[in-house]
Every structure is written in structure tokens, then in C-alpha cells.
Amino acid sequence: MAKTIYVLNVPNLDLLGICEPEANGHATWSDVEKLCVETAQRYGLCTDCRHCSREDELIEFIHEAHAKNAVGIVVNAGSYFHTSVALHDALVAARIPAIEVHVSNVGAGDNFRHHSFTAQAAFASLCGFGIDGFRLAISGLAAKIGVQAAA
């Protein structure tokens, strides 16, 4: 059975390519899923890509990742990154290497977005790379768990 990385995305990522394309680019959610699957396959890993619109659903996905022995979590927490202590606590409790990803550079925006609860629970954060941040995150998780890309 392949080792699985959960790729979790929250509200509004389903609008990727439509909402604020000047900040987020023109790629779609489907493009993100394809990129994640292809990147994980290079490492002999698989992805379980999820999109949800509720914080409690996102937390349930994190609990599921723990229960199913996922090897990593890539999380785009959207606006929950700077508001959700519950999301932070779920990531810490899961004890799975996690990387926070943001499509746009959240540090360049509003001051209230400069604090991240999810970053405190993750071993790394990526922002501003567009959807390529997901590729970088999966590659980083592979390195963290000691998996090499297939030749």
C-alpha cells in the first residue's frame, strides 16, 4: 500500500483561477490535484486531495489522516491560518509532518494575516509560489520522511 500525503484545502480554493487571478493566478483546483498526484508519484507516494468549506470538516480530515497513518499533510488553511487555534491543535495532535501552503504571498497583505496558527504546528510554510507551492511542499515532505524521487 502506497504511503499517503493528505492535501487539504479550505474555503474558496474551489474558486482558484476565478477569484483574484492577479494574486492567485489562473490555475484551477483541478490543476492543483493533478500537480499533487504527479509530484507524489515521482516519490512513490500517493495523495488524498480534499477540499472543504468548513473548519470542522478540515479538522476531521486531519484526524482521519492520523487514523489512516498518513505520512504527511499539506494544508492550505485559507483564512483559518490566522484564526483557528482548533486547526493548530488538530495538526499538533495528529503528530504527522505538516507543511502550510498559501498560493499567494499572505505576508504581503493585511497586517492581521501576519500571524499563522497553522505555521506554528507545521515544520515548514510556503507562500507566494502559486500552485507550484504544492509541488514544493510534497517534495519537502518526501525529503522530511526520507523518500527519494524515482530515477
Backbone torsions as a table, in degrees:
resi	resn	phi	psi	omega
1	MET	NA	130.9	-177.4
2	ALA	-68.5	147.7	175.2
3	LYS	-74.8	137.2	-171.4
4	THR	-112.4	137.5	169.5
5	ILE	-109.1	125.3	174.3
6	TYR	-83.3	129.7	176.1
7	VAL	-113.4	108.4	-171.4
8	LEU	-111.8	129.0	-178.5
9	ASN	-131.9	144.1	-172.8
10	VAL	-113.4	-168.8	-172.2
11	PRO	-43.4	141.0	172.7
12	ASN	82.8	-11.5	177.3
13	LEU	-69.4	-21.8	174.7
14	ASP	-68.3	-13.3	177.1
15	LEU	-96.9	7.0	179.7
16	LEU	-55.9	135.3	-177.4
17	GLY	92.4	-18.9	-179.9
18	ILE	-109.5	-49.5	-176.8
19	CYS	-85.9	121.9	177.6
20	GLU	49.7	56.3	-179.1
21	PRO	-62.1	-23.6	178.0
22	GLU	-66.2	-27.6	177.9
23	ALA	-99.1	-34.8	-171.7
24	ASN	-106.3	-6.6	-179.2
25	GLY	82.8	-173.6	-175.1
26	HIS	-107.7	0.4	177.6
27	ALA	-66.0	156.3	-178.2
28	THR	-112.0	172.0	175.6
29	TRP	-58.4	-38.8	177.9
30	SER	-61.2	-38.5	177.1
31	ASP	-64.0	-38.9	178.3
32	VAL	-62.8	-48.1	-179.7
33	GLU	-59.0	-46.1	-179.4
34	LYS	-62.1	-45.3	178.7
35	LEU	-59.6	-43.2	-178.9
36	CYS	-65.7	-45.6	179.9
37	VAL	-60.9	-48.8	-177.7
38	GLU	-63.5	-41.0	-180.0
39	THR	-66.2	-47.0	-179.5
40	ALA	-60.7	-39.5	-179.3
41	GLN	-59.9	-33.4	178.7
42	ARG	-62.0	-22.6	-179.7
43	TYR	-105.7	7.1	-177.1
44	GLY	72.1	21.8	-179.8
45	LEU	-108.4	167.1	172.2
46	CYS	-127.9	162.3	179.5
47	THR	-118.5	151.1	171.1
48	ASP	-121.2	95.1	-176.0
49	CYS	-86.7	128.3	-179.0
50	ARG	-130.1	144.5	172.6
51	HIS	-127.0	135.8	177.6
52	CYS	-143.7	162.9	-178.8
53	SER	-112.7	2.3	-177.4
54	ARG	-129.2	142.6	179.4
55	GLU	-60.5	-43.2	-178.5
56	ASP	-64.1	-34.7	177.4
57	GLU	-66.6	-41.3	177.2
58	LEU	-60.6	-43.5	178.7
59	ILE	-63.9	-40.0	176.3
60	GLU	-61.7	-38.4	176.8
61	PHE	-62.8	-39.5	178.6
62	ILE	-64.9	-43.3	176.7
63	HIS	-61.6	-40.6	177.9
64	GLU	-63.5	-41.3	178.4
65	ALA	-58.2	-42.2	177.1
66	HIS	-63.8	-47.9	-177.8
67	ALA	-62.3	-32.2	-178.0
68	LYS	-96.6	12.3	176.4
69	ASN	57.6	42.1	174.7
70	ALA	-60.8	149.6	-178.5
71	VAL	-91.0	-11.1	179.8
72	GLY	-170.6	163.2	176.4
73	ILE	-133.2	130.2	168.7
74	VAL	-109.3	122.5	-175.5
75	VAL	-126.7	124.8	168.8
76	ASN	-104.4	96.1	-172.6
77	ALA	-83.2	2.0	-179.8
78	GLY	53.9	-141.3	-178.1
79	SER	-72.0	-9.2	176.0
80	TYR	-69.2	-19.9	-175.8
81	PHE	-59.1	-32.4	-177.6
82	HIS	-105.3	8.1	-179.2
83	THR	-128.1	-20.4	-167.0
84	SER	-103.8	100.7	171.3
85	VAL	-68.5	-34.6	179.4
86	ALA	-61.6	-39.8	177.2
87	LEU	-65.6	-44.5	174.8
88	HIS	-54.3	-50.4	-176.9
89	ASP	-62.7	-38.0	178.8
90	ALA	-65.4	-41.8	178.7
91	LEU	-64.8	-42.1	178.3
92	VAL	-64.2	-45.7	-177.7
93	ALA	-64.9	-31.5	-178.2
94	ALA	-66.8	-28.0	179.2
95	ARG	55.7	43.1	178.1
96	ILE	-121.7	135.3	176.9
97	PRO	-56.1	128.1	-177.6
98	ALA	-128.3	147.2	174.2
99	ILE	-126.5	131.8	175.6
100	GLU	-87.9	132.5	179.4
101	VAL	-127.2	137.2	171.1
102	HIS	-130.0	134.5	-178.7
103	VAL	-66.2	-43.9	179.6
104	SER	-99.4	171.8	178.7
105	ASN	-84.6	93.6	-176.1
106	VAL	-66.3	-23.9	178.9
107	GLY	-71.5	-17.2	-179.3
108	ALA	-87.6	-3.9	-175.9
109	GLY	-99.1	-146.3	-177.0
110	ASP	-55.7	143.6	-179.7
111	ASN	-58.4	-35.5	-177.9
112	PHE	-66.6	-12.1	177.7
113	ARG	-93.7	8.2	-177.0
114	HIS	-86.4	-5.5	176.6
115	HIS	-111.1	132.6	-178.6
116	SER	-126.5	117.4	173.2
117	PHE	-70.0	-36.4	-178.8
118	THR	-69.6	-35.4	178.0
119	ALA	-61.6	-34.1	179.7
120	GLN	-68.7	-21.8	-179.6
121	ALA	-99.2	-5.8	-177.0
122	ALA	-105.5	160.5	176.1
123	PHE	-89.0	-10.4	177.8
124	ALA	-157.9	158.9	175.4
125	SER	-134.5	141.8	176.4
126	LEU	-129.6	135.8	174.5
127	CYS	-149.9	149.6	174.7
128	GLY	88.3	2.8	-179.3
129	PHE	-95.1	9.7	-174.2
130	GLY	65.4	-153.6	-179.4
131	ILE	-71.0	-14.2	177.2
132	ASP	-63.0	-19.3	175.4
133	GLY	-58.3	-31.9	178.1
134	PHE	-68.3	-39.5	176.4
135	ARG	-63.1	-46.0	179.1
136	LEU	-61.8	-40.2	-179.7
137	ALA	-64.6	-44.6	179.6
138	ILE	-65.1	-41.0	176.5
139	SER	-62.7	-40.3	177.9
140	GLY	-65.8	-40.5	176.8
141	LEU	-64.5	-40.8	178.2
142	ALA	-58.4	-45.8	178.6
143	ALA	-62.7	-41.6	-179.4
144	LYS	-60.8	-38.1	-178.1
145	ILE	-93.9	3.8	174.5
146	GLY	80.4	30.4	179.5
147	VAL	-104.6	130.4	178.8
148	GLN	-95.6	150.0	174.4
149	ALA	-67.6	144.9	176.9
150	ALA	-67.9	145.1	-178.6
151	ALA	-74.1	NA	NA
